[in-house]
C-alpha cells in the first residue's frame, strides 16, 4: 500500500496543489485510463498524446494513466475480440494472446491482416462501452479529487 501511495497517490495530489483543478485532473485521468484500454496494442501512447494536446490536458498525468491501464488493455483484448466476433457472428478467434503477441512481434502487417476483422469488432465493442465507462470514471474521479482539494 505504501508503494501505491508513494508512486501514484502522492504525485497526483502534488499536481492538484500545483494548480491542476479537480475537473481537469478527473478528465485527464479518465481519458488516459479509457484510451489506455483501447484494444489496439501500440496505439495508446499516440492517442493519449493527441488527446492531451488537443484538450490542453497535463501530458504527464495522461501518460501515467495510460501506462497504468496497459495491463488491463492486455487482459481485455481477447474478451473484447471474442465478444465482438460473437456479436457479428464472425468465426471465433483461433489464437491465444501469446500467439497474437508473437504474430505482432514477427510480422506486424501480417498480424493486422490475420486479425483485422476481429480487431475491428473489438474496437466496436470498446466504442459501445467507452462512453458510459468514461462518464462513470469522470464522475468518480471528480468527486474524489474535489475532496482532496480542500
C-alpha positions in Angstrom: 0.0 0.0 0.0 2.9 2.4 0.7 4.1 1.8 -2.9 0.7 2.9 -4.3 0.7 6.0 -2.0 4.2 7.0 -2.8 4.2 6.4 -6.5 0.7 7.2 -7.5 -1.5 8.9 -4.9 1.1 11.5 -3.7 2.2 12.6 -7.2 -1.4 13.1 -8.2 -2.1 15.1 -5.0 1.0 17.2 -5.7 -0.4 18.1 -9.2 -3.6 19.3 -7.5 -1.5 21.6 -5.4 0.3 22.9 -8.5 -2.9 24.4 -10.0 -4.4 21.4 -11.8 -8.1 21.6 -10.9 -10.1 18.5 -9.8 -12.1 18.8 -13.0 -9.0 18.7 -15.3 -7.4 16.0 -13.2 -10.5 13.8 -13.4 -10.9 14.4 -17.1 -7.2 13.7 -17.8 -7.2 10.5 -15.7 -10.5 9.2 -17.1 -9.4 9.8 -20.7 -6.0 8.3 -20.0 -7.5 5.2 -18.4 -10.2 4.9 -21.0 -8.0 5.2 -24.0 -5.3 3.2 -22.3 -7.5 0.1 -22.7 -8.2 0.8 -26.4 -7.9 -2.6 -27.9 -5.1 -2.0 -30.4 -1.8 -2.6 -28.8 0.8 0.0 -29.6 -1.6 2.9 -30.3 -2.5 4.2 -26.9 0.6 6.4 -26.3 0.0 8.3 -29.5 -3.8 8.6 -28.9 -3.3 9.8 -25.3 -0.6 12.3 -26.5 -3.0 13.7 -29.1 -5.9 13.9 -26.6 -3.6 15.8 -24.1 -2.5 18.3 -26.8 -6.0 18.8 -28.3 -7.7 19.3 -24.9 -4.7 21.0 -23.2 -4.5 18.4 -20.5 -1.5 17.5 -18.4 0.7 15.2 -20.6 2.4 13.5 -17.6 -0.9 12.6 -15.9 -2.4 11.4 -19.2 0.6 9.1 -19.9 0.6 7.9 -16.3 -3.0 6.8 -16.6 -2.3 5.3 -20.0 0.6 3.2 -18.6 -1.3 2.2 -15.6 -4.1 0.9 -17.9 -1.7 -1.2 -20.0 -2.1 -4.5 -18.0 -5.9 -4.0 -18.3 -5.6 -3.5 -22.0 -3.8 -6.8 -22.4 -6.3 -8.6 -20.1 -9.3 -7.1 -22.0 -8.0 -7.6 -25.6 -9.2 -11.2 -26.1 -12.6 -10.8 -24.3 -13.3 -7.7 -26.4 -12.3 -9.5 -29.6 -14.4 -12.6 -28.7 -17.4 -10.6 -27.7 -17.2 -8.6 -31.0 -16.9 -11.7 -33.1 -19.9 -13.2 -31.4 -22.0 -10.0 -31.9 -21.2 -10.1 -35.7 -21.3 -13.9 -36.0 -17.7 -14.0 -37.2 -15.6 -17.1 -36.8 -14.3 -17.2 -33.2 -10.7 -16.4 -32.6 -8.3 -19.3 -33.0 -5.4 -17.6 -31.4 -4.3 -17.2 -27.8 -3.0 -13.8 -26.5 0.6 -15.1 -26.5 0.2 -16.3 -30.1 -1.2 -12.9 -31.2 1.6 -11.0 -29.5 4.2 -13.2 -31.2 2.4 -12.6 -34.5 2.7 -8.9 -34.0 6.4 -9.1 -33.0 7.3 -11.3 -36.0 5.3 -9.5 -38.7 3.2 -6.6 -37.7 1.4 -6.1 -41.0 0.7 -9.8 -41.5 -0.8 -9.9 -38.0 -3.0 -7.0 -38.8 -4.3 -8.8 -41.9 -4.9 -12.0 -40.0 -6.6 -10.4 -37.0 -8.0 -7.4 -38.8 -11.8 -8.1 -38.6 -11.5 -9.4 -35.0 -9.7 -6.2 -34.1 -12.3 -4.1 -35.7 -15.0 -5.9 -33.8 -13.1 -5.4 -30.5 -12.9 -1.6 -31.3 -16.6 -1.6 -31.9 -17.3 -3.2 -28.5 -14.8 -0.8 -26.9 -16.7 2.1 -28.5 -20.0 0.8 -27.1 -18.5 0.6 -23.6 -16.3 3.7 -23.7 -19.0 6.4 -23.3 -20.7 5.1 -20.2 -17.4 3.9 -18.7 -15.8 7.3 -19.3 -18.7 9.1 -17.6 -18.5 6.8 -14.6 -14.7 7.2 -14.3 -15.0 11.0 -14.7 -17.7 11.4 -12.0 -16.0 9.1 -9.5 -12.6 10.7 -10.0 -14.0 14.2 -9.9 -15.7 13.6 -6.6 -12.5 12.0 -5.2 -10.3 14.9 -6.3 -12.8 17.5 -5.1 -12.5 16.1 -1.6 -8.7 16.2 -1.7 -8.6 19.7 -3.0 -9.7 21.2 0.4 
